[in-house]
């Protein structure tokens, strides 16, 4: 089965794009952008903007001082992969 990259950012651990932003600065493919909404803690998290650009270099995981970023590969069922391929995403 094909695999797709999934990136998770822990809202409880992340200091936010304004308080840290290391993942934004070190991503060679500009996968992240700054969220427009504030969390309940009053911070703007980095959010995934261009998941298909991710090369899984793990810079965001390696350099996050709070271990708030997780990058993994998830298996995609064949039907979902075929649908995504035809939609151009």
C-alpha positions as CSV (number, residue, x, y, z in Angstrom):
1,X,0.0,0.0,0.0
2,X,1.2,3.5,-0.7
3,X,2.1,5.6,2.3
4,X,1.5,9.3,3.0
5,X,3.2,11.7,5.4
6,X,1.2,12.7,8.4
7,X,2.5,15.6,10.6
8,X,1.1,16.2,14.1
9,X,1.8,19.2,16.3
10,X,0.9,19.0,20.0
11,X,-1.0,22.0,21.0
12,X,-0.1,21.3,24.6
13,X,3.7,21.2,24.1
14,X,4.3,23.7,21.3
15,X,5.3,27.3,22.3
16,X,3.8,28.6,19.1
17,X,5.1,30.2,15.9
18,X,5.7,33.5,17.7
19,X,7.4,32.0,20.8
20,X,9.6,29.6,18.9
21,X,9.0,28.9,15.2
22,X,12.0,26.6,14.7
23,X,10.0,24.2,12.6
24,X,9.0,27.1,10.3
25,X,12.5,28.3,10.0
26,X,14.2,25.0,9.4
27,X,11.8,23.3,7.0
28,X,13.5,23.3,3.6
29,X,10.2,22.9,1.8
30,X,8.1,25.5,3.7
31,X,5.6,22.8,4.8
32,X,4.3,24.9,7.7
33,X,2.6,28.3,8.0
34,X,1.4,30.2,11.0
35,X,-2.1,29.5,12.1
36,X,-4.6,32.4,11.9
37,X,-6.5,31.5,15.1
38,X,-5.2,31.6,18.7
39,X,-5.2,28.5,20.9
40,X,-6.9,28.5,24.3
41,X,-3.3,29.4,25.6
42,X,-3.3,32.5,23.4
43,X,-0.6,31.2,20.9
44,X,-0.5,30.8,17.2
45,X,0.6,27.3,16.3
46,X,2.5,26.3,13.2
47,X,0.1,24.4,11.0
48,X,0.8,22.1,8.0
49,X,0.1,24.0,4.8
50,X,1.9,21.9,2.1
51,X,1.9,18.3,3.2
52,X,2.7,17.0,-0.3
53,X,6.0,19.0,-0.2
54,X,7.2,17.2,2.9
55,X,10.3,15.0,2.3
56,X,10.3,13.6,5.8
57,X,13.7,15.1,6.5
58,X,12.6,15.3,10.2
59,X,14.3,18.7,10.8
60,X,11.1,19.8,12.5
61,X,11.2,16.7,14.8
62,X,14.9,16.8,15.5
63,X,15.1,20.5,16.3
64,X,11.8,21.1,18.2
65,X,13.0,21.8,21.7
66,X,9.6,20.7,23.1
67,X,9.2,17.5,21.2
68,X,5.9,18.8,19.9
69,X,6.2,17.6,16.3
70,X,5.6,14.1,15.1
71,X,6.1,13.0,11.5
72,X,5.0,9.6,10.5
73,X,4.1,7.5,7.4
74,X,0.6,6.1,7.3
75,X,-0.6,3.5,4.9
76,X,-3.2,4.7,2.5
77,X,-5.9,2.2,1.2
78,X,-5.6,1.7,-2.5
79,X,-9.0,3.4,-3.3
80,X,-8.0,6.5,-1.4
81,X,-4.6,6.7,-3.1
82,X,-6.2,6.3,-6.5
83,X,-8.8,9.1,-5.7
84,X,-6.0,11.4,-4.5
85,X,-4.0,10.7,-7.7
86,X,-6.9,11.6,-10.0
87,X,-7.8,14.8,-8.0
88,X,-4.2,16.1,-8.3
89,X,-3.6,16.5,-4.6
